[in-house]
Amino acid sequence: MSSEIPSDLIYTEAHEWVRETGDGVVRIGVTDHAQSQLGDVVFVQLPSVGDEVAAGDALGEIESTKSVSDLFAPVAGEVVAVNEALDAGPELVNSGPYAEGWIADLRLAEGVTLDGLLDAEAYRRLTDDA
């Protein structure tokens, strides 16, 4: 069964998605492929609002019944919001990875672009080869 890969998002090779929300802010989460590989998510360690991150920095962790995986910042920026609903309902990552299961919002650092991230077709090729 192939994973859901919305065409309006951009992706990382670490199986995270990025959605531009306007004013230099992006919302990030883990992809449907990632949540299906993880299994049942039981805990999400969120970053703190105000954290400054570089691309590739660990933002937090997702713990599932199978493993613990780091969440990585897809771009450099400042955490401006986190999905506090995940504290009480980490399973939202499984049930709605592109909606209510989002992880955090980042304000892009000055000069940062989303160039170099994957479009939906490139991400589909990556997961098809996995």
C-alpha positions in Angstrom: 0.0 0.0 0.0 1.5 3.3 -1.0 1.6 6.2 1.5 -0.4 9.4 1.1 1.8 12.1 -0.3 0.0 15.4 -0.8 1.2 17.3 -3.8 1.0 20.8 -2.1 3.7 20.0 0.5 7.4 19.7 0.3 9.4 16.9 1.9 12.8 15.9 3.4 14.7 12.7 3.0 14.2 12.2 6.8 10.4 11.8 6.0 9.2 15.1 7.3 6.8 17.4 5.5 6.9 21.2 5.2 3.9 23.5 4.5 4.3 27.2 3.9 1.7 29.1 6.0 2.7 32.6 5.1 4.8 35.4 6.6 8.0 33.3 6.5 6.5 30.6 8.7 6.4 26.9 7.9 4.5 24.1 9.6 6.3 20.8 9.9 5.3 17.2 10.7 6.2 13.6 9.8 4.9 12.0 6.7 2.3 9.3 6.4 5.2 6.9 5.3 7.1 7.8 8.5 4.2 7.3 10.8 3.4 3.9 9.2 7.0 2.8 9.7 7.0 4.0 13.3 3.8 2.1 14.3 1.7 3.4 17.1 3.1 6.7 18.4 2.9 6.8 22.2 4.9 10.0 23.0 6.1 13.1 21.2 8.8 15.3 22.7 8.2 18.7 21.3 10.7 21.6 21.0 10.2 24.7 23.0 8.7 27.9 21.5 11.7 30.3 21.0 14.2 27.5 20.3 16.6 28.5 17.4 17.4 25.6 15.2 19.7 25.0 12.3 18.7 22.7 9.4 19.3 19.1 10.5 19.2 19.9 14.2 17.2 17.5 16.4 13.9 19.2 17.2 12.5 16.5 19.5 11.7 12.9 19.5 8.8 10.6 18.5 8.5 7.4 20.6 6.4 4.5 19.2 5.8 1.0 20.2 8.7 0.0 17.9 11.4 2.7 18.4 12.4 6.2 19.4 13.2 8.5 16.5 14.6 12.0 16.4 12.7 14.8 14.7 14.9 17.0 12.6 14.5 20.6 11.6 14.2 20.7 7.8 15.3 24.3 7.7 17.0 26.9 10.0 14.6 29.1 12.0 12.9 29.8 15.3 10.2 27.6 16.8 7.1 29.9 17.0 4.4 27.3 17.9 4.2 23.7 18.9 1.2 21.3 18.7 0.4 20.9 22.4 -2.4 18.6 21.5 0.2 15.9 21.0 1.0 16.0 24.8 -2.4 14.4 25.5 -2.8 12.7 22.1 0.4 11.5 20.5 -1.6 9.1 18.3 -2.7 12.2 16.3 0.6 11.7 14.4 -0.8 8.3 13.2 -4.4 9.4 12.5 -3.7 12.7 10.9 0.0 13.2 10.0 -0.8 16.1 7.6 -3.5 17.7 9.7 -4.0 17.5 13.5 -0.7 15.5 13.9 1.5 18.4 12.9 4.6 19.0 15.1 5.7 22.6 15.1 5.8 25.9 13.2 9.1 27.5 12.4 9.8 31.1 11.3 12.5 30.8 8.7 15.9 32.3 9.5 16.9 35.3 7.4 17.9 34.2 3.9 16.7 30.7 4.3 14.7 29.2 1.4 13.0 25.8 0.9 15.2 25.1 -2.1 16.8 21.7 -1.9 13.8 20.0 -0.3 11.8 17.4 -2.2 8.6 18.0 -4.2 5.9 15.3 -3.9 7.1 13.4 -7.0 10.7 13.2 -5.7 9.5 12.1 -2.3 7.3 9.5 -3.9 10.4 8.1 -5.8 12.4 8.1 -2.5 9.7 6.1 -0.7 9.1 3.8 -3.7 12.8 2.9 -3.6 12.7 2.3 0.2 
